[in-house]
Amino acid sequence: MYAMKESKTAISDMEIGTEEKIKLAALRLFTQKGFNDTKTRDIAEEAGINVASLHYYFRSKDKLFQLVAEEAMQGFSTIRERIFSNKQPLHIKIREFVEQYIDFFRDNPFLPLFIVTESEKNSEKMLDMMSNSEAHREIQVHLDNLSKEGIIRPMSLFNFISNMVGMTIFPFIAKKVTCLETHTDEETFDAFLEERKKLIPRMIINDLYYTPPAE
């Protein structure tokens, strides 16, 4: 459910259990309105239940948000694992990573702030949710081999991941302030994201490779 998009089908009409209806309703509203502007009664109404029923399944909006975000994080990790466990060239993986993560965060705009906040409050829990030692080993081996072959400049795993994730996630974290400061509307912001799908990989690849591969 981590990349659920807006649907005209009422959640209350879906052939799913009440708990799943609540989570889908919460995800939709957190995505549309953000955590602070989403009220418990809004989630109940969206799910087609009363507030008492919502509290029966989930004690608070905070607990519900935590669960929804954690389930979304599974998608975050799955994308990275799928991309970096295949045998494609590194520059292709970089492009796929940036493109798919931008789309992922666009479908789950509440998640970047959750990642930042929880990384400070519950770093060990976030590590469990995000860590994938096998994917990290694959990336490190790829970086080391290409560096030994003289194809790329030496780069640590930390810097490599920080470059890709940092440049991808920042526009979503700073969206409100940046859009207000630059008088950017939603349509323009969406075009900006499409532009960054090409810009971010180009910056990373051009800095990493001695002779950057053609796009």
DRENDO-1510 file (C-alpha; in Angstrom, 1 decimal, always signed):
<recs>
REC; n; res; u; v; w
REC; 1; MET; +0.0; +0.0; +0.0 .
REC; 2; TYR; +3.0; +2.3; +0.2 .
REC; 3; ALA; +2.4; +4.0; -3.1 .
REC; 4; MET; -1.3; +4.3; -3.1 .
REC; 5; LYS; -2.6; +7.0; -5.5 .
REC; 6; GLU; -5.8; +8.9; -5.3 .
REC; 7; SER; -8.8; +6.9; -6.4 .
REC; 8; LYS; -12.4; +7.9; -6.9 .
REC; 9; THR; -13.5; +4.7; -5.3 .
REC; 10; ALA; -14.8; +5.3; -1.7 .
REC; 11; ILE; -12.7; +3.4; +0.8 .
REC; 12; SER; -15.8; +2.4; +2.7 .
REC; 13; ASP; -17.0; +0.5; -0.5 .
REC; 14; MET; -13.8; -1.5; -0.8 .
REC; 15; GLU; -13.9; -5.2; -0.1 .
REC; 16; ILE; -11.3; -5.1; +2.6 .
REC; 17; GLY; -11.2; -5.3; +6.4 .
REC; 18; THR; -11.8; -2.3; +8.7 .
REC; 19; GLU; -8.2; -2.1; +9.8 .
REC; 20; GLU; -7.0; -1.9; +6.2 .
REC; 21; LYS; -9.7; +0.7; +5.4 .
REC; 22; ILE; -8.4; +2.9; +8.2 .
REC; 23; LYS; -4.8; +2.6; +7.1 .
REC; 24; LEU; -5.7; +3.4; +3.5 .
REC; 25; ALA; -7.8; +6.4; +4.6 .
REC; 26; ALA; -5.0; +7.6; +6.8 .
REC; 27; LEU; -2.4; +7.3; +4.0 .
REC; 28; ARG; -4.7; +9.2; +1.6 .
REC; 29; LEU; -5.3; +12.0; +4.1 .
REC; 30; PHE; -1.7; +12.2; +5.4 .
REC; 31; THR; -0.6; +12.5; +1.7 .
REC; 32; GLN; -3.1; +15.1; +0.9 .
REC; 33; LYS; -3.2; +17.2; +4.0 .
REC; 34; GLY; -0.1; +16.3; +6.1 .
REC; 35; PHE; -0.1; +15.0; +9.6 .
REC; 36; ASN; -1.0; +18.1; +11.5 .
REC; 37; ASP; -4.0; +19.0; +9.3 .
REC; 38; THR; -5.4; +15.5; +9.4 .
REC; 39; LYS; -7.9; +15.0; +12.2 .
REC; 40; THR; -9.0; +11.7; +13.6 .
REC; 41; ARG; -12.6; +12.3; +12.6 .
REC; 42; ASP; -11.4; +13.0; +9.1 .
REC; 43; ILE; -9.8; +9.6; +8.9 .
REC; 44; ALA; -12.9; +7.9; +10.3 .
REC; 45; GLU; -15.1; +9.6; +7.8 .
REC; 46; GLU; -12.8; +8.7; +4.9 .
REC; 47; ALA; -12.8; +5.1; +6.1 .
REC; 48; GLY; -16.6; +5.1; +6.5 .
REC; 49; ILE; -16.6; +4.3; +10.2 .
REC; 50; ASN; -17.1; +6.2; +13.4 .
REC; 51; VAL; -14.4; +7.6; +15.6 .
REC; 52; ALA; -15.0; +5.0; +18.3 .
REC; 53; SER; -14.3; +2.2; +15.8 .
REC; 54; LEU; -11.1; +3.9; +14.7 .
REC; 55; HIS; -9.9; +4.1; +18.3 .
REC; 56; TYR; -10.7; +0.5; +18.8 .
REC; 57; TYR; -8.2; -0.5; +16.1 .
REC; 58; PHE; -5.6; +2.3; +16.7 .
REC; 59; ARG; -5.2; +4.2; +20.0 .
REC; 60; SER; -4.2; +7.5; +18.5 .
REC; 61; LYS; -3.4; +9.4; +15.3 .
REC; 62; ASP; +0.3; +9.2; +16.2 .
REC; 63; LYS; +0.2; +5.4; +16.4 .
REC; 64; LEU; -1.7; +5.2; +13.1 .
REC; 65; PHE; +0.8; +7.6; +11.4 .
REC; 66; GLN; +3.7; +5.5; +12.7 .
REC; 67; LEU; +2.3; +2.3; +11.3 .
REC; 68; VAL; +1.4; +3.8; +8.0 .
REC; 69; ALA; +4.8; +5.4; +7.6 .
REC; 70; GLU; +6.6; +2.1; +8.6 .
REC; 71; GLU; +4.7; +0.2; +6.0 .
REC; 72; ALA; +5.6; +2.9; +3.4 .
REC; 73; MET; +9.3; +2.5; +4.5 .
REC; 74; GLN; +9.2; -1.1; +3.4 .
REC; 75; GLY; +8.6; +0.2; -0.1 .
REC; 76; PHE; +11.5; +2.7; +0.3 .
REC; 77; SER; +13.9; -0.2; +1.1 .
REC; 78; THR; +12.4; -2.5; -1.6 .
REC; 79; ILE; +13.2; -0.1; -4.4 .
REC; 80; ARG; +16.8; +0.3; -3.3 .
REC; 81; GLU; +17.3; -3.4; -3.0 .
REC; 82; ARG; +15.8; -4.2; -6.4 .
REC; 83; ILE; +17.9; -1.6; -8.2 .
REC; 84; PHE; +21.2; -2.3; -6.6 .
REC; 85; SER; +21.0; -6.1; -6.6 .
REC; 86; ASN; +20.7; -6.2; -10.4 .
REC; 87; LYS; +23.7; -6.4; -12.8 .
REC; 88; GLN; +23.2; -3.2; -14.7 .
REC; 89; PRO; +26.0; -0.6; -14.9 .
REC; 90; LEU; +26.3; +1.7; -11.9 .
REC; 91; HIS; +25.4; +4.8; -13.9 .
REC; 92; ILE; +22.1; +3.2; -15.0 .
REC; 93; LYS; +21.4; +2.2; -11.3 .
REC; 94; ILE; +21.9; +5.8; -10.3 .
REC; 95; ARG; +19.4; +7.1; -12.8 .
REC; 96; GLU; +16.8; +4.5; -11.9 .
REC; 97; PHE; +17.3; +5.1; -8.2 .
REC; 98; VAL; +16.7; +8.9; -8.5 .
REC; 99; GLU; +13.7; +8.5; -10.9 .
REC; 100; GLN; +12.0; +5.9; -8.8 .
REC; 101; TYR; +12.6; +7.6; -5.5 .
REC; 102; ILE; +11.3; +10.9; -6.7 .
REC; 103; ASP; +8.1; +9.1; -7.9 .
REC; 104; PHE; +7.9; +7.3; -4.6 .
REC; 105; PHE; +8.2; +10.4; -2.5 .
REC; 106; ARG; +5.7; +12.2; -4.7 .
REC; 107; ASP; +3.2; +9.4; -4.0 .
REC; 108; ASN; +4.1; +9.5; -0.2 .
REC; 109; PRO; +4.9; +13.2; +0.4 .
REC; 110; PHE; +4.5; +12.8; +4.2 .
REC; 111; LEU; +7.3; +10.2; +4.3 .
REC; 112; PRO; +10.5; +12.4; +3.9 .
REC; 113; LEU; +9.7; +14.4; +7.1 .
REC; 114; PHE; +8.9; +11.2; +8.9 .
REC; 115; ILE; +12.4; +9.8; +7.9 .
REC; 116; VAL; +14.2; +12.9; +9.2 .
REC; 117; THR; +12.2; +13.1; +12.4 .
REC; 118; GLU; +12.4; +9.5; +13.3 .
REC; 119; SER; +16.1; +9.3; +12.4 .
REC; 120; GLU; +16.7; +11.8; +15.3 .
REC; 121; LYS; +14.2; +10.4; +17.7 .
REC; 122; ASN; +14.5; +6.6; +17.1 .
REC; 123; SER; +17.7; +6.1; +15.1 .
REC; 124; GLU; +18.0; +2.4; +16.0 .
REC; 125; LYS; +14.4; +1.7; +14.9 .
REC; 126; MET; +15.0; +3.6; +11.6 .
REC; 127; LEU; +18.1; +1.7; +11.0 .
REC; 128; ASP; +16.1; -1.6; +11.3 .
REC; 129; MET; +13.5; -0.2; +8.9 .
REC; 130; MET; +16.0; +1.1; +6.3 .
REC; 131; SER; +19.1; -1.0; +6.6 .
REC; 132; ASN; +19.9; -3.6; +4.0 .
REC; 133; SER; +23.4; -4.9; +4.5 .
REC; 134; GLU; +23.3; -7.0; +1.3 .
REC; 135; ALA; +22.4; -4.0; -0.9 .
REC; 136; HIS; +25.1; -2.0; +0.8 .
REC; 137; ARG; +27.7; -4.7; +0.2 .
REC; 138; GLU; +26.7; -4.8; -3.5 .
REC; 139; ILE; +27.1; -1.0; -3.8 .
REC; 140; GLN; +30.4; -1.0; -2.0 .
REC; 141; VAL; +31.8; -3.8; -4.1 .
REC; 142; HIS; +30.7; -2.0; -7.3 .
REC; 143; LEU; +32.3; +1.2; -6.1 .
REC; 144; ASP; +35.5; -0.5; -5.2 .
REC; 145; ASN; +35.8; -2.5; -8.4 .
REC; 146; LEU; +35.1; +0.6; -10.7 .
REC; 147; SER; +37.6; +2.6; -8.7 .
REC; 148; LYS; +40.3; +0.0; -9.0 .
REC; 149; GLU; +39.7; -0.1; -12.7 .
REC; 150; GLY; +40.2; +3.6; -12.9 .
REC; 151; ILE; +36.6; +4.2; -14.1 .
REC; 152; ILE; +35.4; +6.3; -11.2 .
REC; 153; ARG; +36.9; +8.4; -8.5 .
REC; 154; PRO; +37.2; +6.7; -5.0 .
REC; 155; MET; +34.0; +7.3; -3.0 .
REC; 156; SER; +32.8; +5.9; +0.3 .
REC; 157; LEU; +29.5; +4.2; +0.6 .
REC; 158; PHE; +28.3; +7.0; +3.0 .
REC; 159; ASN; +29.0; +9.7; +0.5 .
REC; 160; PHE; +27.5; +7.8; -2.4 .
REC; 161; ILE; +24.2; +7.2; -0.5 .
REC; 162; SER; +24.1; +10.7; +1.0 .
REC; 163; ASN; +24.5; +12.2; -2.5 .
REC; 164; MET; +21.6; +10.2; -4.0 .
REC; 165; VAL; +19.2; +10.2; -1.1 .
REC; 166; GLY; +20.0; +13.7; +0.1 .
REC; 167; MET; +19.5; +15.5; -3.2 .
REC; 168; THR; +16.4; +13.4; -3.9 .
REC; 169; ILE; +14.7; +13.9; -0.6 .
REC; 170; PHE; +15.5; +17.5; +0.2 .
REC; 171; PRO; +13.0; +19.2; -2.2 .
REC; 172; PHE; +10.2; +17.3; -0.4 .
REC; 173; ILE; +11.4; +18.3; +3.0 .
REC; 174; ALA; +11.8; +21.9; +2.1 .
REC; 175; LYS; +8.8; +22.1; -0.3 .
REC; 176; LYS; +6.6; +24.5; +1.7 .
REC; 177; VAL; +9.3; +27.1; +2.4 .
REC; 178; THR; +10.9; +26.8; -1.0 .
REC; 179; CYS; +7.6; +27.1; -2.9 .
REC; 180; LEU; +6.5; +30.1; -0.8 .
REC; 181; GLU; +9.9; +31.8; -1.3 .
REC; 182; THR; +10.0; +31.2; -5.1 .
REC; 183; HIS; +6.2; +31.6; -5.6 .
REC; 184; THR; +6.0; +28.1; -7.1 .
REC; 185; ASP; +2.7; +26.4; -7.5 .
REC; 186; GLU; +2.0; +22.6; -7.6 .
REC; 187; GLU; +2.2; +22.3; -11.4 .
REC; 188; THR; +5.5; +24.1; -11.4 .
REC; 189; PHE; +6.8; +22.0; -8.5 .
REC; 190; ASP; +5.9; +18.8; -10.4 .
REC; 191; ALA; +7.8; +20.0; -13.5 .
REC; 192; PHE; +10.7; +20.8; -11.2 .
REC; 193; LEU; +10.7; +17.2; -9.9 .
REC; 194; GLU; +10.7; +15.9; -13.5 .
REC; 195; GLU; +13.7; +18.1; -14.2 .
REC; 196; ARG; +15.5; +16.8; -11.2 .
REC; 197; LYS; +15.2; +13.2; -12.4 .
REC; 198; LYS; +17.7; +14.1; -15.0 .
REC; 199; LEU; +19.7; +16.8; -13.1 .
REC; 200; ILE; +20.6; +14.8; -10.0 .
REC; 201; PRO; +22.0; +11.7; -11.8 .
REC; 202; ARG; +23.9; +14.0; -14.2 .
REC; 203; MET; +25.6; +15.8; -11.2 .
REC; 204; ILE; +26.4; +12.5; -9.4 .
REC; 205; ILE; +27.7; +10.7; -12.5 .
REC; 206; ASN; +29.7; +13.6; -13.8 .
REC; 207; ASP; +31.4; +14.0; -10.4 .
REC; 208; LEU; +31.9; +10.3; -9.9 .
REC; 209; TYR; +33.2; +9.1; -13.3 .
REC; 210; TYR; +36.5; +10.2; -14.9 .
REC; 211; THR; +34.8; +9.9; -18.3 .
REC; 212; PRO; +31.0; +10.1; -17.7 .
REC; 213; PRO; +29.0; +7.6; -19.8 .
REC; 214; ALA; +26.6; +9.1; -22.4 .
REC; 215; GLU; +23.1; +9.7; -21.3 .
</recs>
